Amino acid sequence: MSRFRQGWELTKKSWALLRAHPVLFRFPVYAGVAAIVVLAITVGPGFYLIEDGQRVVGGLLVAVGLYLASFIAVYTGVGLAATADAIFHGREATVADGFAVARGRIGAIAGWAALAALVGVLISLIQQSGSIGEAILGSLIGAAWSLISFLAVPVITIEGTGPIATLKRSAGLFKERWRGQVVGNVAIGGIVGLLGVLPAVLLIGGGVYLWVSDDGSGELAAGAAIALVGVILLVVSMLIIQAMRGVFGVALYRFASAGEVTTGFTEADFESAVRTKA
């Protein structure tokens, strides 16, 4: 319950900052739209070609699509982090200002996007190997990666480091601030998953069930409507989580690297952000 309360408090404060500065929410929206377009014209056709026996061309399209989606996520994440950092320090900042910083970090962003995409694919392959043991191992690796890379975007934004240096710096900040005793991921956004993502998945599942079991009595239309509501709720929830994690990531970076307490949070918030050994 203590962990739940900590996550709830951090989520509320991150959401309050987003509401106070709605410009920050535009970055994940742009990222979501751009990623959907890219995936639709690359990954979708790529899988179709793979199924059609054209595995080389299809595989290349899928790989390009996954990399571009990763690049978009990091690029917009850097833009959000730069804008949030400026706001935290009392400066006016716009979307254009954030993207200006991102353009200046294009090399570092490209490198990190490649590393993140590669690690994501490897973790997915391990989890889908068919073995329960390997699935658990993949989940553990994924959790560890999520933690040590949590501060990567703020590091790229503020320090402009390359992918390997960024990973070392992100992991090192946790080790230095919490003396290497970190055993859990950053507690932020989980409540949104509980209130938004979980109901969305249930709505989608229920809608699809009604859709496929239609017997001519109207379940098809009802199922499609329910599934659509679920998809919309899922997308909005994921965008909110991404925005909150981006905002909190900048604040946590400032605390971990310089002991700076960002307006809207307390030192206790940052100290409790990750779970440590007793």
Summary of the structure (lengths in Angstrom):
residues: 278
radius of gyration: 20.1
end to end distance: 16.0
largest distance: 64.1
contacts: 908
relative contact order: 0.13
helix: 80%
strand: 1%
